[in-house]
């Protein structure tokens, strides 16, 4: 009896899926675009099929959560293509917003890394397959650790689900304020990077000024030989002392990701 009951539930679920297959496919495109462009989820370490499978899994959960899909009228091929492009654009914009936040963390490390003397030192980022600064990669990995330790990935997936309540499938209106908001997001990336890098930049600036004064006072002293290891040592000591406060700042920024995503979606409503 239990087996027959299970078969009935599966049959009802499949019939419901077939009746709303167009909405299911459009939602799948939005979630797939988000996972392809959002940091952590878009890592090359994850196979493409694994990401597509995860997107399908999330879409199935979303579909059977109930009340999240609108009943779409019969769509012609070209109308469906337009709807599909719109949904893909929504997922892309959400993923792009999150990538800007993580880029801000990496940019912060790159900024003070150059000031430390690490400008010529780079390592290979296995995710992006490109060379990045040592300190920039450290900040990026720190952001990923905090992202998971604070359960921000849960909030982000919930924000992705809530996007279908805020912006139903097929209901997208591009507004002029979206471009302005995207430029504001780019500006915010540099502001966040400077907020994170400023303490170490200030300390290194003081060291540079002090070494300049010492070099003018004692010309025989090779300031470059002394300054290079001194700046590295003091920068890492400063980073060690400010790390607790930096952790709080980064957690606050990561905690606001879901609200930021919803704010961006308002320009598409």
C-alpha positions in Angstrom: 0.0 0.0 0.0 2.8 2.4 0.9 4.5 1.6 -2.4 1.3 2.3 -4.4 0.8 5.6 -2.4 4.3 6.6 -3.3 3.7 5.8 -7.0 0.5 8.0 -6.9 2.5 10.9 -5.4 5.2 10.5 -8.1 2.5 10.4 -10.8 0.8 13.5 -9.5 4.2 15.3 -9.3 5.1 14.4 -12.8 1.8 15.5 -14.2 2.2 18.8 -12.4 5.7 19.2 -13.8 4.5 18.5 -17.3 1.6 21.0 -17.0 4.1 23.7 -15.9 7.2 22.6 -17.8 7.7 26.0 -19.4 7.8 27.7 -16.0 10.0 25.0 -14.6 12.5 25.4 -17.5 12.5 29.2 -17.1 13.2 28.9 -13.4 15.9 26.4 -14.1 17.6 28.9 -16.4 17.5 31.6 -13.8 19.1 29.3 -11.1 21.7 28.0 -13.6 22.8 31.5 -14.6 23.1 32.4 -11.0 25.3 29.4 -10.2 27.4 30.0 -13.3 28.3 33.5 -12.3 28.2 33.6 -8.5 31.5 33.1 -6.7 32.2 29.8 -4.9 29.4 28.2 -7.0 31.2 29.1 -10.3 34.5 27.5 -9.3 36.2 25.5 -12.0 36.9 22.9 -9.3 33.2 22.0 -9.6 32.4 20.1 -12.9 29.8 21.8 -15.1 27.5 18.8 -14.9 27.6 19.0 -11.0 26.5 22.6 -11.2 23.7 21.8 -13.6 22.6 18.9 -11.4 22.6 21.2 -8.4 20.6 23.8 -10.3 18.1 21.1 -11.3 17.9 19.9 -7.7 17.2 23.4 -6.5 14.6 24.0 -9.2 12.8 20.8 -8.2 12.7 21.8 -4.6 11.5 25.3 -5.6 8.8 23.8 -7.8 7.3 21.5 -5.2 7.6 24.1 -2.4 4.3 25.4 -3.9 3.0 28.8 -4.9 6.2 30.1 -6.4 5.4 29.7 -10.1 2.8 31.6 -12.1 0.7 29.8 -14.7 2.1 31.0 -18.0 -0.1 31.3 -21.1 0.7 29.2 -24.2 4.0 30.7 -25.5 5.3 30.7 -29.1 8.9 29.7 -29.7 10.1 33.3 -30.0 8.2 34.4 -27.0 9.7 31.6 -25.0 13.2 32.5 -26.2 12.7 36.1 -25.0 11.4 34.9 -21.6 14.4 32.5 -21.4 16.9 35.3 -22.1 15.2 37.5 -19.5 15.4 34.8 -16.8 19.1 34.1 -17.7 19.7 37.9 -17.4 18.1 37.9 -13.9 20.4 35.1 -12.7 23.4 36.8 -14.3 22.7 40.1 -12.6 22.3 38.4 -9.2 25.6 36.4 -9.7 27.4 39.5 -10.9 26.4 41.5 -7.8 27.8 38.8 -5.5 31.0 38.5 -7.6 31.6 42.2 -7.1 31.5 41.8 -3.3 34.1 39.0 -3.4 36.2 41.0 -5.9 36.3 43.8 -3.3 37.9 41.5 -0.8 40.5 40.4 -3.4 41.1 43.9 -4.5 41.8 45.0 -0.9 44.5 42.4 -0.5 46.0 43.4 -3.9 46.1 47.1 -2.9 48.1 46.7 0.3 50.1 43.8 -1.3 51.6 46.2 -3.7 52.5 48.6 -0.9 54.1 45.7 1.0 56.4 44.9 -1.9 54.5 41.9 -3.2 53.7 43.5 -6.5 56.0 41.1 -8.4 54.8 38.0 -6.5 51.8 36.2 -7.9 50.3 32.8 -7.6 47.9 30.8 -9.8 44.2 30.9 -8.9 43.0 27.4 -9.7 39.4 28.6 -9.9 39.9 31.4 -12.4 43.0 29.9 -13.9 44.9 33.3 -13.8 47.7 34.8 -11.8 46.6 36.8 -8.7 48.5 38.6 -6.0 49.4 36.5 -2.9 47.6 38.9 -0.5 44.6 39.2 -2.8 44.2 35.5 -2.9 44.5 35.3 0.9 41.7 37.8 1.3 39.6 35.9 -1.2 40.0 32.6 0.6 39.3 34.3 3.9 36.1 35.6 2.5 35.1 32.1 1.3 35.8 30.7 4.7 33.7 33.3 6.4 31.0 32.8 3.7 30.5 29.2 4.8 31.2 29.6 8.5 28.5 32.3 8.9 26.0 30.2 6.8 25.8 33.0 4.2 25.4 30.3 1.5 22.1 29.4 3.2 20.9 33.0 3.1 22.0 33.3 -0.5 20.1 30.2 -1.6 17.0 31.5 0.3 17.4 34.9 -1.5 17.5 33.0 -4.8 14.3 31.2 -3.8 12.7 34.5 -2.6 13.6 36.1 -6.0 10.7 34.1 -7.5 8.3 35.6 -5.0 9.7 39.1 -5.6 10.0 38.6 -9.4 7.8 35.8 -10.8 8.9 33.8 -13.8 8.2 35.7 -17.0 7.5 39.0 -15.1 10.5 41.2 -15.8 10.6 44.9 -16.5 14.0 46.5 -17.2 14.1 50.0 -15.6 16.5 52.9 -16.2 17.5 52.9 -12.6 19.2 49.4 -13.1 22.2 50.9 -14.9 22.6 53.5 -12.2 22.4 50.8 -9.6 25.1 48.7 -11.4 27.4 51.7 -11.5 26.7 52.3 -7.8 27.6 48.6 -7.1 31.0 49.1 -9.0 31.7 52.2 -6.9 30.8 50.3 -3.7 33.3 47.6 -4.6 36.2 50.1 -4.4 34.8 51.6 -1.2 34.6 48.2 0.5 38.2 47.4 -0.7 39.5 50.6 0.7 37.7 50.0 4.0 39.4 46.6 4.4 42.8 47.7 3.2 43.0 51.2 4.9 44.5 50.1 8.3 47.4 48.3 6.7 47.8 51.0 4.1 48.0 53.7 6.8 50.7 51.7 8.8 52.8 51.1 5.6 52.5 54.8 4.7 53.9 55.8 8.1 56.8 53.3 7.6 57.5 54.7 4.2 57.6 58.3 5.6 59.8 57.2 8.5 62.2 55.3 6.2 62.4 58.4 4.0 63.3 60.6 6.9 65.9 58.1 8.1 67.4 57.8 4.6 67.8 61.6 4.4 69.3 61.7 7.9 71.7 58.8 7.5 72.6 58.6 3.8 75.0 55.7 4.4 72.1 53.5 5.5 70.7 51.3 2.8 67.0 52.0 3.4 65.8 49.7 0.7 67.5 46.6 2.2 66.0 47.4 5.6 62.6 48.6 4.5 61.6 45.6 2.3 61.6 42.9 5.1 60.5 45.5 7.7 57.3 46.5 5.8 56.4 42.8 5.2 56.9 41.9 8.9 54.9 44.9 10.2 52.2 44.4 7.6 51.6 40.8 8.7 51.8 41.8 12.4 49.2 44.5 11.7 47.0 42.1 9.8 47.2 39.7 12.8 46.1 42.3 15.2 43.2 43.7 13.1 42.0 40.3 11.9 39.2 40.0 14.6 37.8 43.5 13.6 38.3 42.6 10.0 36.4 39.4 10.5 33.4 41.4 11.9 33.5 43.8 9.0 33.6 41.1 6.4 30.9 39.1 8.2 28.6 42.2 8.1 29.2 42.6 4.4 28.6 39.0 3.6 25.5 39.0 5.9 24.0 41.7 3.7 24.3 39.8 0.5 20.7 38.6 0.4 19.4 42.1 1.1 21.6 43.4 -1.7 20.3 40.8 -4.1 16.7 41.7 -3.3 17.5 45.4 -3.7 18.8 44.8 -7.2 15.8 42.7 -8.1 13.5 45.7 -7.3 14.9 47.4 -10.4 13.7 44.5 -12.5 10.2 44.3 -11.0 
